[in-house]
Amino acid sequence: MRDDLPTRVLSALVGAGLLLLVLWAGLPLILPTLFLVLWLGGLELRDMLSRRGIGLNLPLFVLGGGLLFLFSLPQLYWHFPQVPWREVALGLFLMASFSHELLRGADLTRFAFTLLAFLYLPWSLGYVLLLRETPDPGLGLWTLSLPLVASFATDIGAYFAGRFFGRHKLAPAISPGKTLEGSLGGILFSFLALLVYTGLVREVFPFGLLELWLFSLLLSLAAQLGDLAESMLKRYCGVKDSGRFLPGHGGLLDRIDSLLFTFPLTYFLVVLFT
């Protein structure tokens, strides 16, 4: 196995530091950052899919994703709680996508993958805006930090456990380097990390041990599923990395793949638990 631990750790620390800075600043900085991630991630998806001869309706993807971000702003839910804003954005995107294909060639493959990209990236990232204000702007930063801690801990735990104890392949057809032992190590380290973290901010997360174990287990599994989902997409497109966002470290989607699954799940679990 190639010894890339120093670069992985450094990349994770730098990325986590910048991410925490953005999240700490709140919606005024989070919203433009999400628009940037939407654009860069859309470019990576377009380039990957083009290797299979599949088109991506990038202008509609960006416009629809931007509308979804605006419709995910918590203020809309505070003032108009009876309106399912995100579902409205999804419905408008579907109608716009169908209309575009009816007028521009009826490419159903392009329609299907544009919809997949919409659900994969902006739909998942929109929950960042909701989490940042849950249960209120003061405590929202701590809520939003939960998927970050769980995802990074899972990645680190899986890396070490897989490196030293990995024997049984987890998903050889999708990601040959991942092992069952690595997966279990990620789950365990995620639980330990969240145990320490929530213990430091007990007044914000009054979880019992059983609740915390279930919480960390689901988030760790979601993080690994997000990683495997992106690996499946890359294998389908025949690429090793999603792009060159960080030289030597892969693309933007390679950095946030696990978060795309843990952000929505964290929001669902926090609403359910609290």
C-alpha positions in Angstrom: 0.0 0.0 0.0 1.3 3.4 -1.0 2.3 5.4 2.1 0.2 8.5 1.6 -0.7 8.9 5.3 1.0 12.3 5.7 -0.7 13.8 2.7 -4.1 12.4 3.8 -3.7 13.8 7.3 -2.5 17.2 6.1 -5.3 17.4 3.5 -7.9 16.4 6.1 -6.6 19.0 8.6 -6.4 21.9 6.2 -9.8 21.0 4.7 -11.4 20.7 8.1 -9.9 24.0 9.2 -11.2 25.9 6.2 -14.6 24.2 6.5 -14.9 25.0 10.2 -14.1 28.6 9.4 -16.8 28.8 6.8 -19.3 27.1 9.1 -18.5 29.3 12.0 -19.1 32.4 9.9 -22.7 31.3 9.3 -25.0 31.7 6.4 -23.4 34.8 4.9 -20.3 32.8 4.1 -21.8 29.3 3.8 -24.2 30.2 1.0 -21.6 31.6 -1.4 -19.3 28.7 -0.5 -22.1 26.2 -1.4 -22.6 28.0 -4.8 -18.8 27.6 -5.5 -18.9 23.9 -4.5 -22.0 23.4 -6.7 -20.2 24.9 -9.7 -16.9 23.0 -9.2 -18.7 19.8 -8.4 -20.9 20.1 -11.4 -17.8 20.6 -13.6 -16.3 17.4 -12.2 -19.5 15.5 -12.8 -19.7 16.8 -16.3 -16.2 15.8 -17.1 -16.5 12.4 -15.6 -19.7 11.6 -17.4 -18.4 12.8 -20.7 -15.9 9.9 -20.7 -18.9 7.7 -21.1 -20.4 9.9 -23.7 -23.1 11.1 -21.3 -24.1 14.7 -21.3 -24.9 16.8 -18.2 -27.2 19.8 -18.4 -24.8 21.9 -16.4 -26.6 25.3 -16.7 -29.9 23.8 -15.6 -28.0 21.8 -12.9 -26.4 25.0 -11.5 -29.5 27.1 -11.7 -31.7 24.4 -10.1 -29.1 23.8 -7.4 -28.9 27.5 -6.6 -32.6 27.7 -6.3 -32.6 24.7 -4.0 -30.0 26.4 -1.8 -32.2 29.5 -1.6 -35.2 27.3 -0.8 -33.2 25.6 1.9 -32.7 28.8 3.9 -34.1 28.3 7.4 -35.8 31.7 7.3 -38.3 30.5 4.8 -39.3 27.7 7.1 -39.6 30.0 10.0 -41.9 32.4 8.3 -43.8 29.9 6.0 -43.6 26.6 7.8 -46.6 25.2 5.8 -44.6 25.3 2.5 -42.3 22.3 1.6 -39.8 24.6 0.1 -37.2 22.0 -0.9 -39.8 19.8 -2.5 -41.1 22.9 -4.5 -37.5 23.4 -5.8 -37.3 19.7 -6.8 -40.6 19.9 -8.6 -39.6 23.0 -10.5 -36.3 21.4 -11.5 -38.1 18.3 -12.8 -40.5 20.4 -14.9 -37.6 22.5 -16.2 -35.6 19.4 -17.1 -38.5 17.7 -18.9 -39.2 21.0 -20.8 -35.6 21.3 -21.8 -35.5 17.8 -23.2 -38.7 18.2 -25.1 -37.3 21.3 -26.8 -33.7 20.1 -27.2 -33.6 16.6 -28.4 -35.3 14.4 -25.8 -32.1 13.0 -24.5 -33.4 10.8 -21.6 -29.9 9.7 -20.6 -28.9 13.3 -20.1 -32.1 14.0 -18.2 -31.6 10.9 -15.9 -28.0 11.8 -15.1 -28.7 15.5 -14.6 -31.5 14.5 -12.1 -29.1 12.1 -10.4 -26.4 14.8 -10.2 -29.0 17.2 -8.7 -30.0 14.7 -6.0 -26.4 13.8 -5.3 -24.9 17.2 -4.9 -27.2 20.3 -4.3 -30.0 18.3 -2.7 -27.6 16.8 -0.1 -25.6 20.0 0.4 -28.8 22.0 1.0 -29.1 20.4 4.4 -26.0 22.3 5.5 -28.1 25.5 5.6 -30.8 23.8 7.7 -28.3 22.2 10.1 -26.5 25.5 10.7 -29.6 27.0 12.2 -30.8 23.8 14.1 -32.0 24.3 16.8 -31.0 27.9 16.6 -28.1 30.0 15.1 -26.1 29.8 18.4 -26.2 26.0 18.7 -26.3 25.3 15.0 -22.6 25.3 14.6 -22.3 22.4 17.1 -25.1 20.5 15.3 -23.4 21.0 11.9 -20.1 19.8 13.3 -21.5 16.3 14.1 -21.3 14.9 10.5 -17.8 16.4 10.2 -16.5 14.7 13.3 -18.2 11.4 12.3 -17.0 11.5 8.7 -13.4 12.4 9.4 -13.2 9.9 12.3 -14.6 7.2 10.1 -12.1 7.9 7.4 -9.1 7.9 9.8 -10.3 4.8 11.6 -11.0 2.9 8.4 -7.6 3.9 7.0 -5.6 2.6 10.0 -7.7 -0.5 10.6 -7.6 -1.4 7.0 -3.9 -0.8 6.7 -2.9 -3.0 9.6 -5.7 -5.5 9.9 -7.5 -5.5 6.6 -7.9 -9.0 5.2 -11.5 -9.3 3.8 -12.6 -7.1 0.9 -15.6 -5.0 1.5 -16.7 -4.2 -2.0 -14.0 -5.5 -4.4 -16.0 -4.7 -7.6 -16.2 -1.1 -6.6 -13.3 -0.2 -4.4 -10.7 -3.1 -4.1 -8.7 -1.2 -1.4 -11.5 -1.1 1.2 -11.9 -4.0 3.7 -14.4 -5.2 6.2 -11.9 -4.7 9.0 -11.4 -1.1 7.9 -15.1 -0.5 7.9 -15.4 -1.8 11.5 -12.4 0.3 12.5 -14.1 3.3 11.1 -17.3 2.6 13.0 -15.4 2.1 16.2 -13.3 5.2 15.9 -16.3 7.3 14.9 -18.1 6.2 18.1 -15.0 7.1 20.2 -14.6 10.5 18.5 -18.3 11.4 19.0 -18.2 10.1 22.6 -15.3 12.5 23.4 -16.8 15.3 21.4 -20.3 15.2 22.8 -18.8 14.8 26.3 -17.1 18.1 25.9 -20.3 19.8 24.8 -22.7 17.8 27.0 -25.2 20.7 27.4 -25.7 20.7 23.6 -25.9 16.9 23.0 -27.5 15.3 26.0 -27.3 11.8 24.4 -27.4 8.6 26.4 -24.7 6.0 25.6 -27.1 3.8 23.6 -28.4 6.8 21.6 -24.9 8.0 20.9 -23.9 4.5 19.7 -26.8 4.3 17.4 -26.2 7.9 16.2 -22.5 7.3 15.5 -23.2 3.9 13.9 -25.6 5.3 11.4 -23.4 8.3 10.6 -20.3 6.1 10.1 -22.2 3.8 7.8 -23.5 6.8 5.9 -20.0 8.2 5.5 -18.8 4.8 4.1 -21.7 4.5 1.8 -21.0 8.0 0.5 -17.4 7.0 -0.2 -18.4 3.8 -1.9 -21.1 5.6 -4.0 -18.6 8.0 -5.4 -16.1 5.1 -6.0 -18.9 3.4 -8.0 -19.5 6.5 -10.0 -15.7 6.9 -10.7 -15.4 3.3 -11.7 -18.4 3.6 -14.0 -16.8 6.6 -15.7 -13.3 5.0 -15.8 -11.5 7.6 -13.7 -9.2 7.3 -10.6 -10.1 10.7 -9.2 -13.1 13.0 -9.7 -10.8 15.9 -10.7 -7.8 17.9 -9.7 -9.2 20.2 -7.1 -6.1 19.6 -4.9 -3.0 18.5 -6.8 -2.1 15.0 -5.7 -5.2 14.7 -3.6 -8.0 14.2 -6.1 -11.1 16.2 -6.9 -13.6 18.2 -4.8 -16.0 15.3 -4.8 -13.3 13.0 -3.5 -13.0 15.3 -0.5 -16.7 15.6 0.3 -18.2 12.3 -0.8 -18.9 11.0 2.7 -20.4 14.3 3.8 -22.9 14.2 1.0 -24.5 11.3 2.9 -23.9 12.3 6.5 -25.3 15.9 6.2 -28.9 14.8 5.3 -28.8 11.9 7.8 -27.6 14.1 10.6 -30.5 16.5 10.0 -33.0 13.6 10.1 -31.5 12.2 13.2 -31.3 15.5 15.1 -34.9 16.3 14.3 -35.9 12.8 15.4 -33.7 12.7 18.6 -34.6 16.2 19.7 
